[in-house]
Amino acid sequence: MSDPGDERELAEAVEALRAAEERVAAALRAFLARDPVTGRPVHGRIGRAADITGWGQQRVKETVTPELAVRRRAQRDDGKEGRR
């Protein structure tokens, strides 16, 4: 049987990890903000952010733009239904 102290420690660690991920996401949004003059993304920043975080470009993009993650999940789900 598991120790309640272990479960509490795990829950606290998970909460700390979620808070850290939110701070990373906020930093990524600032780092990847569009150029105020041109309105375009700054060249090379997504790749650099992926290198710094170790997350990969797709996760970086989806962290900065949650709508992109939703859209990609929907496309994957549609593709799975079509293959059945």
N, C-alpha and C positions, 0 to 999 in steps of 0.2 A: 504494500500500500504506500502511496506517495505521502511525503511529509508536507503538511500545509505551509510550512515555511519555505519549502522549495517552490511550491506553486506561486506563492506570493512574490518570491524573488524573480521567478520567470515572468510574471505579469508586470512587475516593475521594469524589468529589462526590456520587455516588448514595448512598453509605454515610452521608455527613454529612446528606443530605436525609432519609433514613429515620430517623436518630437524632433530627433536629429534629421530624419528624412524630410520633414517639413522645412527645417532650416536650410537644408541643401536645396530643396526645390525653390525656396524664396531667393537664395543666392543665384541659382541658375536663371531664374526669370530676370533678375537684374543683369547678369552677365550676358544673357542672350537678347536683351532688349533691342528693339529696332533702332537704327540710326535716326535721330530726331530730324535731321535735314532731309535725308532721302526716303525714310520710311521703310528701308530694306534692312534685312538682317545683316549684321556685320559678318563679312566673309571669314570662314574658317573657325568660327567660335563654337559651332556644334561639335565638330571633331575635337577641338581642344577641351571642351567641357567633358566629352566622353572619356578622353585620356585622363583628365584630372580625377573624375569620379570613378572611373572603371566600370561604368554602367553600360556603355554601348550607345551608339547614336540614337537608335529607336527609343530606348527608355528615356534618354535626355529630352528628345523631342516631345514624347508623350507626357513627361513631367511638366514641361513648360506649357504645353498646350493640351490640357486634359480632354478637350473635344476630339482631338486627333486619336487618342487612345480609344475613346468610345466608338468613333467611326471605324477604326481598324478592327475592333472586336466584332462589330456588327457585320463587317465584310467577311471576317473569318467564319462567323456563325452562318451567314448566308451561303458561303461556299461549302460548309459541311452539310447543310440541308440539301444542296444540289447534288452532292455525291451519293447520297443515300438511296 
